[in-house]
Amino acid sequence: MTAAIAPWVVAPVIIPALAAALILLVMRRRLVLSRVTTLAVSAALVVISAVMVAHASTGEVVAYAMGNWSAPFGIVLVLDRLSALMVLLTSVVALGVLIYAIATGLDRKGWHFHPLFQFQLLGLNGAFLTGDLFNLFVFFEVLLLASYGLMLHGQGAARLKAGVQYVIINLAGSVLFLIAVGMLYGVTGTLNMADMALRVAAAPEGDQALLKSAGLLLIVLFALKAALVPLHFWLPRTYAHTSGAVAALFAIMTKVGAYCIIRVATLIFGDDSQASAWAAADWMLPAALVTITLGYFGVLAAKGLRDLAAYAVIGSMGTLLAAVAVFQPDAMSAALYYTVHSTLAGAALFLVMDMIAARRGEYGDAINVGPRFQDVEKLSALFFLAAIAMVGLPPLSGFLGKLLILDGVRDAPGGYWVWAVILITTVIGILGFARAGSQIFWKSASVEGDCKAGRIHGGGATMAVAAGFIALLAASALFAGPLTAYTDATAAQLFDPDAYINTVMGGQS
């Protein structure tokens, strides 16, 4: 069974890489062919990742050694419950976003949209599957380059300014990553994460300070990627000034930072480590609570719909990381369920905001009273559903996600602070979305005339994509039992990494 699934593990990395090169070299100026290829690849990745999740649900960990070089010397891709879940989530979001981008004609605004899109999938899937710290750095750089190109797609001075800030901040993060990786390699002599876990656990007392420093540097870097306060300031400008489809795809980007925190903390610096880097929990939980507060106050104060969505993402990341910072299986399981919810909800929200802005003409995404606009009834319903999903109201999965987090942190130190902050900021988030909705939909109903907007492309298809994401949120609530059973098993596997280490190392101790 392991031999049969092994080729599937490398497929989410190899297929986008080959597709990107093929489109760039052969189809760059053949839009229809590029669209068909990218759609076929994205649909295939959904199927492949579903197969991977089905296999990972058995509890078996699969390691694929590139070039048949055994660990720790070769490049290893590893499939377990967590990596399979993240690859499936990425594939689903990517397929929906791609359909939206094609329907709106976003991919017509430059020749490189489709190869950049494939490189983005390469970076995301590689980051989730790699078992090597240096290759994690490489995939981070692929992500950075592709996301910068996608962010600027369609041009504009505001996008260029935000893009420069985004690149500078992430390059600084890359430097931190290299320093941390160099420190860990200098002490342990390996970059394979499973091998490093063994060596960190057996490191002498004299190496503990270096190991802890390197671990904390990694956590800080990943917190930057996850937009944790005070390292969040790049996100609102970046997400608010790019296109709606790209912002929706970026909903999975911050989850890469959260994933890396979870992976490194449980595998390399877990309970068996003498130099546990989870001293980060001393500052990470308070930072997460401040992130929640800042995010939802940003929702309340936002002047534009895109800003509102960006700050909602910050608030949701704070909620997720508050559960992660507790570092307990129940809270981690809740965090994983909330990861699925917040990614789908963020993607849906950005798409809805983009559709509203496109139809309001000169009013754009400004949160103010204006004339009625095309499809206002349908978009008001989508806005309402996306809003209750994002703030965590029933019947969608956000309510269950927050409820699971509150239950998971109940007995943890500082758990009462988590309860207080999440409950209060949920009310603030409701007020922020209600304010925006009343300005754009309710009060605008009394204004005479209609907005003069240009031609709207793909109205039915774009709404179907947003509705599809919301339907997945409803399904996450309806099938919360099987999904939470999977996240419970994933959390248990994370906190008992012996199977991961033994599979990668081939039984070496």
N, C-alpha and C positions, 0 to 999 in steps of 0.2 A: 504493500500500500504506500509506503514511504517513497519507493522508487517511482511509483506512478504519479504521485503528487509533486515530486521534486521539480520537474520542468515548469510546472505552473508557478512556482515561487519566483522564478526569474522572469516570467512573461510580463508582469506589470512594469518592469524596468526596461527590458529589451524591446518590446513592441513600440512604446512611445519613442525610444531613441531611434529606431530604424524608420519609423513613420516620419519623424521630424526631419531626418536627413533626406528621405525620399521626396517629401514635399518641398524642401528647400532647394534641392538640386534639380528636380524634374518638373514639379507642379507649381512652382512659386507664382507664376502668372496665369495659372489655369484654375480659376476660382471654383468652378463646379467640381472639378476633380479633387481639389484640395478639401472641399466640404465633404464630399462623399467619403474620402479616405479618413478624415478626422472623425466623422460620425461613426464609421465602421470600427475604427480603433476604440473609440470611447464606449460604444455598445459592447464590443468584445471584452473590454476591461471590466465592465459590470458583470458579465457572465463569469469571467475567470475569477474575479474577486469573490463572487458568490460561492463558487466551487471551493475556494480557499477557506472561506468562513465555515462552510459545511465540514471540511476536513479538520480545521482547527477546533471545532466544537467537540471533537472526540477527545481533546486534551493532548494529542500528540504534537510534539514540536519537530519541525522539519528544517534541516539546514542544507543549503545548496552551496557547495564549494565551487566558485568560478574557476575554470581551467583545471579542475580536479586537484587544486592545491589545498591540502588539509589545513585546518586551523592549528595554530594561530598565524601561519605564514601567508595564507591566501586570503582572497576576498570572499566573505561569507554573507549570504543572505539567509535570514532566519524567519520562518513562519511560525507564529504562535497565535493565541487568541487575540491579543491586543493588536498586533501588526495586521492580521487579517481584517479585523473590524475597521481599522483606520483606512486600509486600502479600499475596502468596499464603500465606505463613506465618501472617500475622495472620488471614486469612479461615478457614483450616483450624482454627486453635486456637479462634477465636470460634464456629464452627459446633458443634464438639464441646462446648465449655463451655456453650453455649446449650441444647443437648439435655440435658445434665446438670442444669442449673438448672431446666428445666421438669420433668424427671423427679422431682427431689427436692422440687419445690414451692417452691423458693427465691423464684421470681417472685411467689408469692402473698403474700409478707410485706410488700408495699408496692405502691402503684399506679404507681410511676415506674421500675420495673426495666427495662422494655423500651425506653422512650425514652432512659434513661441508657446502656443497652447500645449503642444506635445512635449516640449522641453519642460514646461511647468509640471506636467504629469510625471515625467521622468524624475524630476527632483523630489516631488512629493512622495511618490511610491518608493523611491530609493531610500529616502530618509526614514520611512516607516519600516522598511524591510532589512536595512543593513545591520550587520552585527559587528561593525568595525567603527571606531570613533573617527579615524581619519576619513573614511569614506562618508561618514555622516557630515563632516566638514565639506567634502566635495559636493555632496548632494545639496547642502545648504547654499553653496555658491551657484549651483545650477538654478536653484530656486530664485536666488537674488537676481541673476541676470535675466531670467525669463520673466519674472514678475515686474522688473523695471521696464522691460520692453512692452509688456501688456498694459502696464499702468499708463504709459505715454501713448498708447495706441489711440489714434484719433487726434493727437496733438493738442495744443492749447497752452498758453503761458502759465495758467494756474497749475496744470498738470506737471509742466516742466519744473516749476519751482518746488512743488511737493515731491516730485521724483528725485530731485537733487538731494533734498533733505533725507528722503528715504534711503538713498544709496549711501550717503555719508554715514548715517547712523548704523546701517547694516555692515558697512566696511569696518567701522570701529568694533562692532560685535565680532566680525571675522578675526580681527587681530586678537581679541580676547580668547576666542576659541583656539587659535593656534598656540597661544601662550599656555593655556590650560592643557591642551593635548601634549605639548612638549614637556611640561612638568610631569604629567602622568607617565609618559613614555620614559622619561629620565629615571623615574623611581621604579617602575614596574618592568620596563623593557618590552612592552607589548602594547598594541593598539586594539587588539581583539577584545571586545567587551566581556565575553565569557572568561577568557584567559585573565583579563585584568581583574575581574571579580575574585578569582582565586588568589592572585598575587597581592591584591590589596588586603584581603583577609589574613594573609600570612606575612605581611610586611612588618619589619622590626620597629621598635618604638621610635628610633631616630628618624624614621621616614614619615611619621604620622602627621607632623605639621605641614609638610609639603603636600601630602595627599589631601589633607583637609582644605588647604588653600586652593589646590587645583579643582577639587570638587565644588567649592563655593564659587569659583570663577565660572565653572560650567553652568551652575544653577543660575547665576546672574545673567549669563549670556542667554540661556533659554527663557528666563523671565523677560528679557528684552524682546525676544521673538513673540512671547505670549502677551506683550503689552501690559505688564504688571507695573503699577505705580512704584517708583517715579520714572519708569522706563517706557511709559505709554505714549509720550507726546508725539511720536511719529505717526500713530495710527489715524487719528481723526482727519488730519490733512490729507494723508495718503488715500484713505478709503473714500473720503467725501469728494475728492477731485478727479477720480478716475471714472470710467464708464460704469454703468450699473451692472453689466454682466461680469466685468472684471472684479468689481467689488464683491459680487456674490461668490465668485470663485475664491477670492481672498478670505472668505469666511472660514475656509479650512486651514489657511496659512497660520493663524495664531494657534491653532490646535497642534501644529508641529512643535511649537515651543512647549506646550503642556505635555505632549507625548514624550518629548525628550527628558523633561523633568521626571516624569513617572518612570521611564525606562532606566535612566542613570541612577536615580535614587534607590530603586528597588533591586537592580541587578548588581551594580558596582559598589554602591555605598549603602547596602542594606544592613540587616541586623547582624550579619556575620562579619561586617567590616569594623575593624577597630577604630578607623578614622571616619566614622560616619559623617558624611557631608550633610546629613539631615539636621545639623545644627542650623541649617537654613530655615527650618521651621520656626526658629525664634523670631525671625523677621518676616518670613513669608506670609504667615497667617495675618498679622496686622497689615501688611502691604496689600494682601488680597481684599481685606475688608475696606481699606481706603479706596481701592480700585472699584469695588462695587459702588461705594458712595459717590465717587467722582463720576462714574459712568452714568448713573441714574439722575444725578443732578444735571449732568450734561444733556440728558434727554429732556429734562424739564426746561432748560434754558436755551435749547437749540433754536437757531433762526431759520434753518433749512432742513428739509427732510433727509438729505444725505448726511448732514451732521448728526441729526437725531439717530439715524441708523448706526453710524459709526460709534457714537457714545453708548448705544445699546449693546453693541458688540463688546465694548470695554467692560460694561457692567456684567455681562454674561461671563466674560473671561475671569473676572474677579470672583464670581460665584463658583465657577468651576475650580479655580485654584485654591479657594478657601477649603473646599472638600479635600483636595489633594494634599494641602499642607498639614492636615490632621494626621495623615500617614497611617491610616487604619483600614483594614479590608472593607468594612461596611461603607465607610466614607468614600473609599476609592471606587467601589462598585457604583455608588451614586454619582460620582464624578464622571465615570465612563458613560453612564446613561445620559447624563446632562450634556456630555460632549456631542453625542449623536443629535440630541434635541437642539442645542444651541447652534450647531453648524447648519442644520436644515432651516431653522428659524431665521438665522442671519441671512442666508442666501435668499429665502423668500422675501424678507423685508427689503433688501436692497433692490430686488427686481420690481417689487411693487412701487417703491419710491421712484425708481427710474421711469416706470410707465406713467405715473402721475405727473412727473416733471415734464415728460415729453408732450403731454396733452395740454399743459397749462400755458403753452406759448411763452409770452414775455414774463409771466409770473414764475415760471420754472418751478424750482423746489422750495421757494420761499414760503415760510409758514405765515401766511396772511390771507385775508379775504379777497377773493377774486371771482370772476364770472364762472358759470358752469362750464364744464369741459366734457369732451367726448368720453363715453363709457364711464361716466361718473358713478352710476349705480353699481356696476360690477367692481370697479376699483375701490369703492367705499367698503364693500363686503370683504374684498381681499385685504384691505388695510386693517379692518377690524380684526380679522382672523390672525394676520401676521402680528398685530399689536398684542393681542391676548396671549399669543404663543411666546412672544419675546419677554413679556413681563411675568409670565408664569401663572396664568389663570386657567381654570377648567373650561372646556373639557380636553384641551390639547395637552401634549406631553410636558410642556413647561411646568405645569402645576405639579405633576408627578415627580419631575426631576428635582424641583426645589423641595418637595416633601421628603423625598429620599435623602437629599443632602441634610436637611434638618434632623431627620432621624439618625443618619449616620454619624453626625457630630455631637449628638445629644450628650454623650458621656465623656467627650473629649475635653481636655483642658482648654478653657476659653470658648467652649461650645455655646455658652449663653450669649457671647458677643456675636457669634455667627447668626444665631437665631434673631437677635435684635436687629442687626444690620440688614439681613435679607428681608425680614418682614417689613421694616420701615421703608427700605428702598423699593420694595415692590409697590407700595402705595405711591411713592414718588414717581415711579415709572408709569403707573396707571394715569396719574395726573398729567405727565408729560405727553403721553400718547393721546389722551383725551383732549388736551389743549390743541394739539396739531390737527386732530380729526375734526374738532368743532370749527376751527378756522377754515379749513380747506373744504369740508363737505357740508356741515350744517349751516354756518353763517353765509357761505357762498350761495346757498340755495335762494337767498333773497335778493341777490344781485342780478340785475337785468343784463341780457346779452349772453354771448358765448365767447370763450377764449379763442383767439385766433392762433392756432397752432399749425405747423407745417404738416406735410403728409406723414401719417403714422404707419410704420411698416409692421407687418406681422401681428396685428392686434390680437387675433384669436389664439395664435400659437404662443405668444408671450404670456398671455393670461393663463393658458393651459399649463405652462411650465411652473409659474408661481403657484397655481392651484395644485399642481402635482406635488410640490414641496410641502404645501400645507396638508395635503392628503397623507403624505408620509408621516407628518407630525401626528395626525389623528391615528394612523396605524400604530405609531410608537406607543400611543396611550392605550389603544385597544388591545395590542399584543404586548403590553408591559410585562406580563408574566414570563413569557419565553425570553424577552430581551433582558430583563433583570436577572434571569437565571444564567444567561450567557455572561453578563457583566460580573455577577457574583463569582462564577468560575474563573473569569479573567483575573479578577482581583486576587483570588486564591492562588492562581498560577504565578502572578507577579510577586507575591510575598513568599513564595516557595520556589526560587529560581533554579533548583537543582536539575530539573528536567531540561531547562534551557541550556545550562552550562554543560551537562553531560552530553547532550545532543551535539552541540557545537564542537566540543572538545573530544568527541569520540570516546568518552569514558575515561579520559585522562583526569587525574586528580592533582 
